Amino acid sequence: MYSLQRSLIVLLGLLIASSTAFQFFEQMFGGGQQQQREPQNVASDSNWYRENYDAAYCTNYLCPGTLSCVHFPHHCPCAFPDTEDKVELSEGIAICASKGGWKGGETLRKIELARKGLL
């Protein structure tokens, strides 16, 4: 009887030790779960952009700023329409400029003033 109890105690001890060791290695090597990593800054070169530009399929005109596929370059959307206004400078030429002021059309008004040399 005594040896049976001793054997059970040894077996129980081995189970606990192996369970503890397994938990240690599981935590150490990720245990099949994806670990949370800090976000990484994008590279300081243009490789990521060029790879996406080269991979983009467009049969018309691929906008360099937004990678949108449009029929004509002046149809390119602004990258940040909430904070930018699109302004056509002349036939086929358009720019995106930061929204200026609280009134609609303020950016266009300022660009027109700059064209006239008044701003």
Secondary structure, DSSP 8 states (H G I E B T S, - for coil): -HHHHHHHHHHHHHHHHHHHHHHHHHHHT-TTS----------SSSHHHHHHHHH---SSEE-TTT--EESSGGG---S-TTTEEEEEEETTEEEEEE--SSSTTHHHHHHHHHHTT--
